[in-house]
Amino acid sequence: MNTKFNRCDAASACSRILRNPVYAGRVFMNDLEYSGKHEALVSPEVWQKVNDRLSQNKKAYKRAYSGSDGLLSGLLFCGDCGARMSIRQWGWKTSKVNKYICYSVSRCSKRMIKSDSCSNRKEHFTVSDLDALVLDEIKKLALDPAALDALVEENAGEAPPDLGAFRERLGNVEKQITRLLNLYQTGIVGLEEIQDRLSALKEERKAAQKCLEEAEAEGSGKMSKGEAAAALASLSGIIEAGDGDGLYALVHSLIEKVVVLNGNVTIYWAFC
């Protein structure tokens, strides 16, 4: 699931982390928790799950964010070569500004370069501009539940990874390897007769295992629609409290990655 916009579209159109139990229909009084008279916005289970997720993310990202000016640091990828993007000072001596730059363009780290001919160099977003544009998209979802519904429905037809097919493929390869080894062990065939085939099957097994691991990773850790709604409900409180680490954690919980290609931006959401 993703949200696409470009520089022009976005221009025309943020210390509490869901601690408040009101969202789950509970209230605190004299350090004791009671059932509230209001209707819960989310179930207690969803409230706790989101609260735990954001708390963990806040701890995980606190050090990274404290040493970085970018709300999107660690989420950005180049839309051309696929390299990560980092914050670099860009411009002439008298007019340098911090911008998000593809590693293949900045060439500040050899091991991070993915291409010698990356085309993602026409328009570089300043850190403040791109952070604001993405945060604005999050605000839209927080303010308009219908926008969240639309995103979820847009991707409702996308099939999840077929883990069964990957496991079946891996199982078939394992069976073939076992048969060859049984033939060798019983003396029916010599090692030289099965060596090439065995080597090919081992490579196929390695590839199948990788595909399965990637499919499992893709399907794990996803936020549900309810969890996303609960997380979004905490946005205003985090902004009002001026909680920079909390905001960083929230953004990184809601977004899997942001792909940038010159003036075009695509947000890949972490929910559904």
C-alpha positions as CSV (number, residue, x, y, z in Angstrom):
1,M,0.0,0.0,0.0
2,N,1.4,3.4,-0.9
3,T,0.6,7.1,-1.2
4,K,2.1,8.9,-4.2
5,F,2.5,12.6,-4.6
6,N,5.0,15.0,-6.1
7,R,6.5,18.3,-5.0
8,C,3.7,20.4,-6.5
9,D,0.8,18.3,-5.3
10,A,2.1,18.2,-1.7
11,A,2.7,22.0,-1.7
12,S,-0.9,22.6,-2.6
13,A,-2.5,20.6,-0.2
14,C,3.9,16.8,13.6
15,S,5.7,13.8,25.9
16,R,2.8,11.6,25.0
17,I,2.7,8.2,23.2
18,L,-0.9,6.9,23.4
19,R,-0.5,6.7,27.1
20,N,-3.9,8.1,27.7
21,P,-6.3,5.1,28.4
22,V,-9.3,7.2,27.3
23,Y,-8.8,5.7,23.8
24,A,-9.5,2.3,25.4
25,G,-12.5,3.4,27.4
26,R,-10.6,3.8,30.7
27,V,-9.8,6.7,33.0
28,F,-7.3,7.3,35.8
29,M,-8.2,8.9,39.1
30,N,-5.8,9.0,42.1
31,D,-3.5,6.7,40.4
32,L,-6.2,4.1,40.0
33,E,-7.7,3.0,36.7
34,Y,-11.5,2.8,36.2
35,S,-14.0,2.0,33.4
36,G,-15.0,5.3,31.6
37,K,-18.5,6.4,30.8
38,H,-17.5,7.1,27.2
39,E,-17.3,4.5,24.4
40,A,-13.8,3.1,23.7
41,L,-12.3,4.2,20.5
42,V,-10.3,1.0,20.3
43,S,-10.2,-2.3,22.1
44,P,-8.0,-2.6,25.2
45,E,-5.9,-5.2,23.3
46,V,-5.3,-2.8,20.4
47,W,-4.5,0.1,22.7
48,Q,-1.9,-2.0,24.6
49,K,-0.4,-3.4,21.4
50,V,0.0,0.1,19.9
51,N,1.3,1.5,23.1
52,D,3.9,-1.2,23.4
53,R,4.9,-0.8,19.7
54,L,5.4,2.9,20.0
55,S,7.2,2.7,23.3
56,Q,9.6,0.1,21.8
57,N,10.1,2.3,18.8
58,K,10.8,5.3,20.9
59,K,13.6,3.5,22.7
60,A,15.0,2.0,19.5
61,Y,15.0,5.3,17.6
62,K,15.9,7.7,20.4
63,R,19.6,7.6,19.8
64,A,19.3,7.8,16.0
65,Y,16.9,10.7,16.1
66,S,18.9,12.6,18.8
67,G,21.9,12.6,16.4
68,S,19.9,13.5,13.3
69,D,17.9,16.4,12.1
70,G,15.8,14.2,9.8
71,L,12.4,12.8,10.8
72,L,12.6,10.4,7.8
73,S,16.2,9.2,8.4
74,G,16.4,5.5,7.8
75,L,13.2,5.4,5.8
76,L,14.3,6.9,2.5
77,F,15.3,5.1,-0.6
78,C,16.2,6.3,-4.1
79,G,13.5,5.6,-6.7
80,D,16.1,5.0,-9.4
81,C,19.0,2.9,-8.1
82,G,17.4,1.7,-4.8
83,A,20.2,3.1,-2.6
84,R,19.4,4.6,0.7
85,M,19.3,8.4,1.1
86,S,21.1,10.4,3.8
87,I,21.3,14.0,5.0
88,R,24.1,16.0,3.3
89,Q,24.9,19.7,3.1
90,W,24.2,20.7,-0.5
91,G,25.0,23.9,-2.3
92,W,27.7,26.6,-2.4
93,K,29.6,27.7,0.6
94,T,27.4,30.7,1.3
95,S,24.1,28.9,0.7
96,K,24.4,25.3,2.0
97,V,21.3,23.6,3.2
98,N,20.6,20.1,4.5
99,K,19.1,17.9,1.9
100,Y,18.2,14.2,1.5
101,I,20.6,12.8,-1.1
102,C,20.9,9.4,-2.6
103,Y,24.2,7.7,-1.6
104,S,24.9,7.0,-5.3
105,V,24.7,10.7,-6.0
106,S,26.5,12.0,-3.0
107,R,29.1,9.2,-3.1
108,C,30.0,9.9,0.5
109,S,30.1,6.2,1.3
110,K,31.5,3.7,-1.2
111,R,29.7,0.7,0.3
112,M,26.3,2.4,0.1
113,I,26.6,3.3,-3.6
114,K,24.3,1.2,-5.9
115,S,24.9,2.8,-9.2
116,D,27.4,5.0,-11.0
117,S,24.7,6.6,-13.2
118,C,21.8,7.3,-10.8
119,S,19.4,9.9,-12.3
120,N,18.0,11.0,-9.0
121,R,19.8,14.3,-9.0
122,K,17.4,16.8,-10.6
123,E,15.5,18.0,-7.5
124,H,16.8,17.4,-4.0
125,F,14.3,17.8,-1.2
126,T,15.5,19.8,1.8
127,V,15.2,17.9,5.0
128,S,12.6,20.3,6.4
129,D,10.5,20.3,3.2
130,L,10.3,16.5,2.8
131,D,9.7,15.9,6.5
132,A,6.9,18.4,6.4
133,L,5.3,16.9,3.3
134,V,5.3,13.4,4.7
135,L,4.1,14.6,8.1
136,D,1.3,16.4,6.3
137,E,0.1,13.1,4.8
138,I,0.1,11.5,8.2
139,K,-1.9,14.4,9.5
140,K,-4.5,13.9,6.8
141,L,-5.0,10.3,7.9
142,A,-5.2,11.4,11.5
143,L,-7.9,14.0,10.8
144,D,-9.9,12.1,8.3
145,P,-10.8,8.4,9.1
146,A,-12.2,8.1,5.6
147,A,-8.8,8.7,4.2
148,L,-7.4,5.8,6.2
149,D,-10.3,3.6,5.0
150,A,-9.7,4.6,1.4
151,L,-6.0,3.5,1.7
152,V,-6.9,0.2,3.2
153,E,-9.6,-0.5,0.6
154,E,-7.3,0.5,-2.2
155,N,-5.0,-2.4,-1.3
156,A,-7.7,-4.8,-0.2
157,G,-7.4,-6.7,-3.5
158,E,-3.7,-7.3,-3.2
159,A,-2.9,-10.9,-2.4
160,P,-0.6,-11.5,0.6
161,P,2.5,-13.5,0.1
162,D,1.7,-17.2,-0.6
163,L,3.7,-18.7,2.2
164,G,2.2,-22.2,1.5
165,A,3.6,-22.2,-2.1
166,F,7.1,-21.2,-0.9
167,R,7.0,-23.9,1.8
168,E,5.8,-26.4,-0.7
169,R,8.6,-25.5,-3.1
170,L,11.2,-25.8,-0.3
171,G,9.8,-29.1,0.8
172,N,10.0,-30.6,-2.8
173,V,13.6,-29.5,-3.1
174,E,14.4,-31.1,0.3
175,K,12.8,-34.4,-0.9
176,Q,14.8,-34.4,-4.1
177,I,18.0,-33.9,-2.1
178,T,17.1,-36.7,0.3
179,R,16.3,-39.1,-2.6
180,L,19.7,-38.4,-4.2
181,L,21.5,-38.9,-0.9
182,N,19.6,-42.2,-0.3
183,L,20.6,-43.4,-3.8
184,Y,24.3,-42.6,-3.0
185,Q,24.2,-44.2,0.4
186,T,22.7,-47.4,-0.9
187,G,25.3,-47.6,-3.6
188,I,22.9,-47.4,-6.5
189,V,24.7,-44.3,-7.9
190,G,28.2,-42.9,-7.4
191,L,28.9,-39.5,-6.0
192,E,30.2,-38.2,-9.3
193,E,26.9,-39.1,-10.9
194,I,24.8,-37.0,-8.6
195,Q,27.3,-34.2,-7.7
196,D,26.2,-31.7,-10.3
197,R,22.5,-32.3,-9.6
198,L,23.0,-32.2,-5.8
199,S,24.9,-28.9,-6.2
200,A,22.0,-27.4,-8.3
201,L,19.4,-28.6,-5.8
202,K,21.4,-27.0,-2.9
203,E,21.4,-23.7,-4.7
204,E,17.7,-24.0,-5.4
205,R,17.1,-24.8,-1.7
206,K,19.1,-21.7,-0.8
207,A,17.0,-19.6,-3.1
208,A,13.7,-21.1,-1.9
209,Q,14.7,-20.4,1.7
210,K,15.5,-16.8,0.9
211,C,12.1,-16.4,-0.8
212,L,10.3,-17.9,2.1
213,E,12.2,-15.7,4.6
214,E,11.4,-12.6,2.6
215,A,7.7,-13.5,2.3
216,E,7.5,-14.2,6.0
217,A,9.2,-10.9,6.8
218,E,6.8,-9.1,4.5
219,G,3.8,-10.5,6.2
220,S,5.0,-10.0,9.7
221,G,5.0,-6.9,11.9
222,K,2.1,-5.3,9.9
223,M,-0.1,-2.9,11.7
224,S,-3.8,-3.6,11.5
225,K,-6.2,-0.8,10.5
226,G,-7.3,-0.5,14.1
227,E,-3.7,-0.2,15.3
228,A,-3.0,2.4,12.7
229,A,-6.1,4.4,13.7
230,A,-5.0,4.2,17.4
231,A,-1.5,5.3,16.6
232,L,-2.8,8.2,14.5
233,A,-5.0,9.3,17.4
234,S,-1.9,10.0,19.4
235,L,-0.4,12.4,16.8
236,S,-1.9,15.6,18.1
237,G,-0.8,14.8,21.7
238,I,2.7,14.1,20.6
239,I,2.9,17.4,18.7
240,E,1.4,19.4,21.5
241,A,3.9,18.0,23.9
242,G,6.8,18.8,21.6
243,D,7.9,15.2,21.9
244,G,10.5,14.9,19.1
245,D,11.5,11.3,19.9
246,G,7.8,10.3,20.2
247,L,7.1,11.8,16.8
248,Y,10.0,10.1,15.2
249,A,8.9,6.8,16.7
250,L,5.3,7.3,15.5
251,V,6.4,8.1,11.9
252,H,8.6,5.0,11.8
253,S,5.8,2.9,13.1
254,L,3.3,4.0,10.5
255,I,5.7,4.0,7.5
256,E,7.8,1.1,6.1
257,K,9.7,3.3,3.6
258,V,9.6,6.4,1.5
259,V,10.8,6.2,-2.1
260,V,12.0,9.5,-3.7
261,L,12.8,10.1,-7.4
262,N,13.5,13.7,-8.1
263,G,10.2,15.5,-7.3
264,N,8.1,12.4,-6.9
265,V,7.5,10.8,-3.5
266,T,5.9,7.4,-2.7
267,I,5.0,6.5,0.9
268,Y,4.7,2.8,1.7
269,W,2.6,2.4,4.8
270,A,3.2,-0.2,7.5
271,F,-0.5,-1.0,8.1
272,C,-2.7,-3.6,6.3
